[in-house]
Amino acid sequence: GSRLANLPHDRQAEAFSDKNVNRIDALGTWAGDQGHSLLELAFAWLLAHAPVTSVIAGATKPEQARANAAAASWSLTSADLGVIDDLLQHAKTK
């Protein structure tokens, strides 16, 4: 029932590659260690890039809308962005 399920098989395989899953795991662990969720990290990362002025996110439930609104409160430092870049660069492929 997700948008991803409607993508062609090769795009699904790319999205669910071992490397991408490992990246998500590493980022989720790091965000949790900082006291935040992966959703909050995603918003913070987007908002840390100067060309981005807002994040548009969907929600189907009131609690998702509240979580989206609260997620923008985390401001990443340049050191945080360096750690994130390192996590993304060094994600295991298997």
N, C-alpha and C positions, 0 to 999 in steps of 0.2 A: 503493500500500500504506500510505499514511499516514492519520491521522485526518482531516486536512484534505481529502483526496481524497473523503471520504465526506460532506462538507458540501454543502448546496445550492449551485448555481452562483453565485448572487448573493453568498453568503457567501465563496466562494472568490475571486470577483472583488474583493471588498472587502479580503480578506486580502492579495492579491497586487497591490493598487493601486500605482501609481507612487510615491505618497507613502510608503506603508509600506515598499516596497523601498528607497527612498532613505533612509528613517529607519534601516533595518537596516544599509545600507552606511555611513552616517555614524557610527552607534554602533559598528559593527565596526572601523572605522578608528580611532576615538578609543580604544577599548579596546586595540587593538593598539599604539597609540602609548604607552599606559600599561604595556605589557608583559603584557596580559591578553587572554583570548579573549572572544568575545561571550557564551558560556555563563557565564563568570565574572562578566561585567558583569550579566547577568540575575539571577544569584543575589545579587550584592552589592547591586543596586538593590532587589530585594525585601526583603532583610534590613536595608536602611537605613531602612525605614519601620516605625516603632514598633509598630503593631498586628501586624506579621508576626513570629512567633516561630520559625518553621521553614519550610523550603522542601521540598516533596515533589516529587521528580522521578523519572521512570521511567528505566529502563536495561534494555537487552536483552543487553548484553555487559559483562564485568568491567571493561574499560577505561572504559566509560561510567560505571559506578558509582564508579570511582576519580576520574574527572574531576569528577563531581557532588560528591563529598565534598571534594575540594580546592578547588572553586570558592567555597566559603563563606569562604575565608580572606582575601578582599579586602574591606576596609572603606572605603566611600566617604566622603569628607568633604562638608561642606555646599557647598564650592566645586565639587567633582565633580558633585554633584547639580544645581547651577546650570548647569553646562556641559551635562549630559545634557538638562535641561529645554529649554535653548536649542537644542540639536541637534534635539530632537523638534519644537519649535515652528517651526523654520525649515527643515524638510525641504522640498526642492523637490517640486512636484507633478508635474513632467514631466521 
